[in-house]
Amino acid sequence: MSTPAWNKAASSPWRAELRATVALALPLIGTQLAQISTMTTDVVLLGRHSAEALAAGALGANVVYVLITFTLGIVMAVSPMIAQAVGRKRHAVRDVRRSVRQGFWATVAVGVPCMIVIWHTESILLAFGQEPANAASAADYARAMLLGFLPAVGFMLLRFFVSALERPRAALVVMVLSVLLNALLAWALIFGRLGLPPLGVVGAGIATSIANTFGFVALLAFVLIDHRFRRYYILGRLWRPDWRRFAEIFRIGLPIGLILVLEVGLFAGAVQLMGLLGTAEIAAHQIALQCASVAFMVPLGIGQAATVRVGLAAGARDAAGVARAGWTALVLGVSFMSCAALLMWTMPHVLIGLFVQDVPENARVIELAVAFLAIAALFQVVDGVQAIAIGALRGLKDTRMPAIFAAIGYWLVGFPVGIVLAFHAGWGGIGVWWGLAIGLAVVAALELTRFARREMLNLVPRG
């Protein structure tokens, strides 16, 4: 079989794949790191404000991010759809435009009901047994983030568009600018700087909404102006329905959204369990989770690159290319996460010091965060494997079985184990984190096995 035009031969196809994956993954990783920096900035600033503000922000953010992640998962279907279309025909325009246009439709169709749910954050948290004061503050934070909900998803849709065309740098630049804007506004609105009133957790939510809106508008303007993307005319006939393409987005995207919700929901559920244990447990959990989340952005970016590279190979009916793309991404991800695990294991106090001051009143928070980071170090590799394996399978439009795997690993194994260890074995927050680790390991094993089976059997889909 001749080498497809989008992956020109070198002395070694594996070396060529490595170069192509790294070139695509680096901007995607940078964008992911910039994106998580928005939340990291809020955590750092709210932690400097008070442990109570950090706890409330964590509770509110988890409600918002479960719902925004579900919406993103559905819209994420656009990425393999575009990649396979380009793999079949390098200069495809109409197919790409139709996918992006219906992605906007899906954003509104799913996002608006999610926003209604967010408005009732306080009732949701009270139903889960959270303290009324924490629930009220968390609801104020969540409602302040509402105006940025649809723009945040719209930005990600545009990011999937430019990334699937293997030109992700514009999204990285815009994301970095958004992070800087959020940091400035959050600092000013939380503490009352630059002549603005001190709004605490509400200020953090307002800043995030403004930054998300800026990011969407800026990337949309770039896509409409730049000559490389202008020819796709993505807003052309935006009002026109394309029900077959709309249905395909949901057919592929619903399982992706379910996977993401199951995973994010697992960590959000862990926050709820920590809330039953105490404010110090919530604050320590959020610190350790933020460290793990920052590290996770690297394999997540590599997994997104794997979706594109595998999708291009699948669209060209290149089974060997599918295998090279998937395994190259997995090796890259495991290598990085091994280094991240070593850092968390050997330097926990340095990492924790970025979020809270080492003062007597924070002693309990720091002690718990050190213990949680030690467990986080143990599951770094399996967390990276599951993220990249999902990305590779997504490039094949294989999303249903991974959703089942996520349900089994996260909610039939991980969450129940966490509850048993935390409340029945008396391990407290440490038990919750062991549940997270075990759940991630189960999912990683199932997804890696599925990709290996598809690669060995040359199961490259025809549609």
Buried (B, 14 or more C-beta within 10 A) or exposed (E): EEBBEBBEEBEEBEEBBBEBBBEBBBBBBBBBBBBBBBBBBBBBBBBBBBBBBBBBBBBBBBBBBBBBBBBBBBBBBBBBBBBBBBBBEEEBEEBBBBBBBBBBBBBEBBBEEBBEBBEBBBEBBBEBEBBEEBBBBBBBBBBBBBBBBBBBBBBBBBBBBBBBBBBBBBBBBBBBBBBBBBBBBBBBBBBBEEEBEEBBBBBBBBBBBBBBBBBBBBBBEBBEEEEEBEEBBBBEEEEEEBEEBBEBBBEBBBBBBBBBBBBBBBBBBBBBBBBBBBBBBBBBBBBBBBBBBBBBBBBBBBBBBBBBBBBBBBBBBBBBBBBBBBBBBBBBBBEBBEEBBEBBBEEBEEBBEEBBEEEEEBEBBBEBBBBBBBBBBBBBBBBBBBBBBBBBBBBBBBBBBBBBBBBBBBBEBBBEBBBBBBBEEEBBBBBBBBBBBBBBBBBBBBBBEBBBEBBEEEBBEEE
